[in-house]
Amino acid sequence: MGATKNRLIILQRGDDGKWARTGVEILMVTKASATCIGLPDELYNHLPVDADHSDMVKFWGPDDETYQSVVTRIKDFVQGIHLQNRT
């Protein structure tokens, strides 16, 4: 997980009536472009997702590896807030 993937760039409807990505794979977004939010790196963490922009927010269920990574990151974030509020 974590590498920026090349993606098929043409969306076509097949003979079966379903839409599919076809064509030549290209790198749509570089890692630098995908992670640049204008803040110093020490102010945020990257969470690499092995998917394109459409699929990165779609989880197959609670056992999905990306889902587990996101849940863990959110729990860590919330716990950090609670610890900060105690001091």
N, C-alpha and C positions, 0 to 999 in steps of 0.2 A: 504494500500500500504506500501511497505517497508520491508516486511519479506522475508528472503531468502526461496525460495520454493524448495520442493522436486520435482524431475523430473523423468519421465519415461525414462529408459536408453536404451531400445532396439528399433531400427527403423526397421519396417517391412512393406512390401507391402501386402495390404489386397487383398481379392478376387475381389474387385472392381478396383484393379490396383493402388489405391492411397497409398501413404506412410503415416504411422502413428507411433507415439511413443507408445510403449506398454511395459509391464513388470512391475517389482516392482519399486515403487518410492523410490529414494534415494536422499540425499543431495549431490549434485555434487561439490559445492564450498561453503565454510564457509563464513560468513560475514567478518571475519578478513582477509581471503585470497582475497576476492573480493574487499576490500577497501584499501588494503595495497599498497601504492605507494612509501613508503620510506620517506615521508615528515611529519613534525609535523602537527597534526590535524588543528591547527589554520591557516595553509596556504591554505587550500582548504575546500570545503563543499561537503558533501555526498548528492546525490540525489537518494534516494531509488526508485527502480523500481520493481514492482510486476510482474516479468517475468523472463524467463531463458535467457541465453546469445543470443539465436537466436531471441527471440521475443522482447527483450528490445529495439531494434532500429526500430521496425515496429509499425507504428502508424495507427489507423483506420481512421484518419482524424483530422481536426482542433479542433474538440470537444473532442478528446481522452484525458483522464486525464493525461496520461504520457506526451503526446505532449504538453499540456498546462503547465505542470511543467517544461519541458525543455525550452520552449519558454520564460517563466517568468524568469528562471534562467539566460538565455542568455541576456535578456533585462536588468536585474539587473547588470550583469557583465559589459555590454557595458556602462550603465549609470555610474557605478563606475569609469570606465576608463575616461569618459568625465569629471567627477567631479575632479578627480586627476589631469587632464591636465589643469584645470582652476586655480589651486593654484601654 
